[in-house]
Amino acid sequence: MLKIKSLTKIYEDGTVALKDVSFEVPDGEFMIILGLSGAGKSTLLRCINRLIEPTKGNIIWDEKDITKASDEELRKIRRNIGMIFQEFNLVERSSVITNVLSGRLGYVKTLSSVFHRFPKKERERAFQNLNRVGIADLAHKRADELSGGQRQRVGIARALMQEPHLMLADEPVASLDPVLAHTILRYLEQLNQEDGITVICSLHFLDLVRRYGTQVVGLKDGRVVFQGLPEEITDQRFKEIYGEEAERITVT
């Protein structure tokens, strides 16, 4: 169980990104964070694994308060939290397999990782994860030679190297066309349903939310304005999240 309690984030320039956000995510959910750009979705996801430090509030995961964890405790916690980024966050000039192996850095000796000297079992694990997302044949290509959809699959394989219990996906299909968007979300759905990995994914498109989400939290101006099931997002609820002039955003 992940519990977000009264989470607030105020940046140094005075921007209030999150305002007293509270909700719970039971294990095994595919939770969607829905909202416009600037609503606080990315800040929220990055606060969960403390890539961004919250201003106040608590994040409790498996009875551990992430917001109070020491550096050593946080390193161990992060081993079990995978992260998928909108802009892929790959080392462009490195090979696909090297990028995937970087997801294992929290488990291997620092010196070995610096020289990319990963044990055989870790390299085998990397190939298995690449095979799972259908791109094992691209293992030795450079990341900058790949398409957007292929890069995002590398990101998923890298996150899987952590053997995560929780997967955070920050608008993972925002730069992809509709067909590729469904492809990436189906991989995340498979991990959620077959591996029991809890997924928290930020999205813009209501059709995708209804297709893949099991629960939804709607953010507007850093506040929670909706929490419930995807099918409960009526026209009025949608306007509460996106504003009175909003039209339903769909992906076919």
N, C-alpha and C positions, 0 to 999 in steps of 0.2 A: 504493500500500500504506500502510495505517495501522497503526502498531505502538504498542501500549500496554505500557509496561515498568515494572513494580513501582510502579504508581501508588497513592499514598496521599493521603487528604485528612482532616485533623483540624481541626475548626472551633475557634474561639476558646473555646467553652464546654467543650471537651474531647471533644465527640462525634466518634467515629471513623466517618466515612461510607464511606471506601474503605480497604481493607487489602491492599496489595501485589498490586494487580490487574494482570494481564498477559494479553494476547491480541493477535492480528493480524486485520486485516480486508483481504483482497485487494480490489483495484479491481473494481467491478461487483457486489459482494455486496449482498444485502438482509439485513443482520444484525439479529437481534432481541435486545434485552436484556430478559431475563425475570426477574421477581422481585416479591415483595410490596412494598407501600408501605413506605418506609424502608430498602429493601435497598441503596440507593445508586445507583439507575438515573439519576435526574435529575442528581445530583452528577457522575456519570461523564460524561454528555453535555455538561454545562456546563464540565467541565474540558477537554474536547477542544478547544473554541474559546476557552478561558480566560475565559469569563464568570465562572468560579470558578477561583481560583488553586490548583493542587495543592500539597500540603505537600512531597511529594517524588515522584520518579519522572520518567519521560520520555514524551512523546507525539511520535512521529516520523511525519510525513506527507510523502510524496514526498521522502524523505531530508532533510526540514527538521525540526529540533527545535522544536516549537511552544512548549514550556516555557521555552526560552531565547531566544525571539524578542523583539526590541526592540519598542517601541510602533509604530514605522513598519512593521517587518516583520510584526507581528501584524495591523495594519490591512490589509495586502495579502493575508495568508493568509485572513483572515475574508471577503474578497470572494468566495472560492471555497467557502465553507462556509455553506450555507443552514441556517436553524433554524426549526422549527415547534414551537409551544408548546401545552401542554395547555389553557391558559386563553386561547389565541388571541393575546393581547398586541397588540391593535389599539388605535388611537386612536379611541375610541368615537364621538366627536362629529365626526370627519372622514369624508369620503366614502370609498367603497371604492377609487376610483382613487388618491386621495391616500395611503391606506394601502399600496397596492401599490407606488406610486412610491417610498415610503420605503425599499424594498429596494434601491434604486439609489443610496443616499446615498454609498456608498464610491467612486462613479465620477463624481460631478458636483461642481461647485464648491459650497462650503459656503454662500455667500451666496445663490446661486440656489435651493438646496434649502430654505433658511429661508423664502423667499417662494413656495415651490412653483412656481418657474419652471423647469420641466424642459423640455429640448429636445423638439421634435416627435417625434423618433425614439424617445425614451424613453417618451413617452406612447403611441406606437403599440405599443411593446414591452409596455407594461402591459396594453393592450387585448388583445393577442395571448395573453398569459398568462391573463387573465381568461376569454377565450374557451376556452382549453385546459381550464380546470376548470369550464366550463359556466355562468359567471355574468357574462358581458360585459354583459348587460342590466341588471345591478345596479350598474354602475360609478359612478353618481352618487347612489346611496342612501347614507345615513349608516350606519356600521358597526353602531351600536346598534339599527338597524331590522332586522337580519338574524337568521336562525335560527342555532343552533349549528353545523350542518353547513355553512351558507353562510359563516359566519365562518372556519371552518377552511379552506375553499377559498380565501378571501382570503389566509389565512396561507401557503398553498402558492404562490399566485400571487406574493405578495411575495417569498418565498424564491427563486422562479425568476428574479426580476429580477436576482439576483446572478450568474446563469449559473453555478450551483455545480457543482463536481465531487463534492462530498460533501454529503449532506443529513442533518441530525440532527433526529429527530422525538421529542419528549419526551411520551410517552403521548398521542398526537394524537387518540385516539378514546375516551379515558376518560370524557368527559362526553356521549358520543353514543349513540343507540340502535343496536341491532345492524345495521339496514339502512344507516344513515349511516356506521357504522364500516367496513363493507365498501366503501362508496362512496369514502371518504377513502383507505383502504389500496389500493384499485385505482388511484387516481390516482398514489400513490407507486410502486406496482408498474410502472405505465406509464412513469414517469420513469426508473425503474431499468432496465427492459428496453429501452426505445426510445432513451433518451438516454445510457444507460451511466452514470447517476449512482449512485454508491455511497450506499446508504441504511443508517443505523443508527437503529433505531426501538425504543423501549421499550414493552412491552405487558404486560398481565396475563393475557389469555385464551389458553389453549393451542390452541383451534381456530384462532384467528387466526394464531398462531405457525406452526402446521403449514401453513396455507393460503398464507401470504405469505413466510415466512422461507426463506432459503437456508442460513443458519448461525444458531446460537443460543449466547448466553452467559448462563448462569444466575447471578444474584447472590443471596447470602443474607448478611445482616449485613455487607455491604461486601466480601465475598470471592467469588471465582469458585468455584462449586461444580459447574458443568457447562459444557462447551464441546463443541459437536458439531452434528450435523444435527437438524432438527426431529423426524424420525421416530425418533431415538434416545432421545427423552424417554419412557422407560418409566414405569410406576407408581412404581417405586422412585426413579428419577431425579427425578420430579415431587415426591415427598415430600422429597427432599434439598434441593430449591429452596424448597418451600413449607412444610415441616415435616411431621411424622409424621401429624398429624390432617388434612392437606390433602385436599380433594376436587378433582377436576379441574374447572377453571373453563372453561365453554364458552360460545360465542356461536352462536346458530342464525341 
